[in-house]
Amino acid sequence: FAYSDGKHMVAARSELGHALKEAVLEDRFRVESLLKTSAQRVTARCHDLVTNRRAVMKLATSAPAGQHLMYEVCMLSMLDKVPLVPAVYHFTGANAALSFSVMEYLEGETLAA
């Protein structure tokens, strides 16, 4: 699962889930389970092997989605002192071969619930 030069490489959701299961990105973030898959991103629960904490990983599925993820990370960083807004721990950058962010895992129900 990767993209380059702004071209989206399509993978079936089941293939993507299988590819990410127990994957370790950047020798630090181990994917534990998929939380949500959409055309723009994959959201997964992960474990930070360096800090030994649970986190949420958002992976962009295309270059435009990587740009959107960058805007989200910037907004969350500006709101880092607001209660119930997750802290951003890591961001690879919008132009990385695989653009993803890692943020604080908040227990509880989702806003969609």
For each residue, the residues with C-beta under 8 A, 3 or more apart:
1: 9 11 15 16 19 20 98
2: 9 97 98
3: 6 7 8 9 61 62 63
4: 7 97
5: 63
6: 3 62 63 64
7: 3 4 62 63
8: 3 61 62 63
9: 1 2 3
10:
11: 1 15 16 19
12: 15 16
13: 16 17 37
14: 17 18
15: 1 11 12 18 19
16: 1 11 12 13 19 20 37 42
17: 13 14 20 21 34 37
18: 14 15 21
19: 1 11 15 16 23
20: 1 16 17 23 31 34 42 44 59
21: 17 18 31 34
22: 30 31
23: 19 20 30 31
24: 27 28 29 30 31 49
25: 28 29 31 46 57 98 100
26: 29 92
27: 24 49
28: 24 25 48 49 50 90
29: 24 25 26 46 47 48 49 55 57 90 102
30: 22 23 24 46 47 49
31: 20 21 22 23 24 25 34 44 45 46 57
32: 44 45 46 47 54
33: 44 45
34: 17 20 21 31 37 42 43 44
35: 43 44 45 56
36: 42 43
37: 13 16 17 34 42 43
38: 41 42 61
39: 61
40: 60 61 62 65 68
41: 38 58 59 60 61 65 69
42: 16 20 34 36 37 38 58 59 61
43: 34 35 36 37 56 57 58 59
44: 20 31 32 33 34 35 56 57 59
45: 31 32 33 35 54 55 56 57 105
46: 25 29 30 31 32 54 55 56 57 102
47: 29 30 32 52 53 54 55
48: 28 29 51 52 53 54 55 89 102
49: 24 27 28 29 30 52
50: 28
51: 48 89
52: 47 48 49
53: 47 48 105
54: 32 45 46 47 48 105
55: 29 45 46 47 48 89 102 103 104 105
56: 35 43 44 45 46 86 102 103 104 105
57: 25 29 31 43 44 45 46 100 101 102
58: 41 42 43 69 72 100 101 103
59: 20 41 42 43 44 98 99 100
60: 40 41 63 65 66 68 69 94 98 99 100
61: 3 8 38 39 40 41 42 65
62: 3 6 7 8 40 65 66
63: 3 5 6 7 8 60 66 67 94 95 99
64: 6 67 68
65: 40 41 60 61 62 68 69 99
66: 60 62 63 69 70 94 95 96 99
67: 63 64 70 71 94
68: 40 60 64 65 71 72
69: 41 58 60 65 66 72 73 91 94 99 100 101
70: 66 67 73 74 91 93 94 99
71: 67 68 74 75
72: 58 68 69 75 76 101
73: 69 70 76 77 88 91 101
74: 70 71 77 78
75: 71 72 78 79
76: 72 73 79 80 85 86 87 88 103
77: 73 74 80 88
78: 74 75
79: 75 76 82 85
80: 76 77 85 87 88
81:
82: 79 85
83:
84: 106
85: 76 79 80 82
86: 56 76 103 104 105 106
87: 76 80 103 104
88: 73 76 77 80 91 101 102 103 104
89: 48 51 55 102 103 104
90: 28 29 101 102
91: 69 70 73 88 100 101 102
92: 26 96 98 99 100 101
93: 70 96 99
94: 60 63 66 67 69 70 99
95: 63 66 99
96: 66 92 93 99 100
97: 2 4
98: 1 2 25 59 60 92
99: 59 60 63 65 66 69 70 92 93 94 95 96
100: 25 57 58 59 60 69 91 92 96
101: 57 58 69 72 73 88 90 91 92
102: 29 46 48 55 56 57 88 89 90 91
103: 55 56 58 76 86 87 88 89
104: 55 56 86 87 88 89
105: 45 53 54 55 56 86
106: 84 86
107:
108:
109: 113
110: 113
111:
112:
113: 109 110
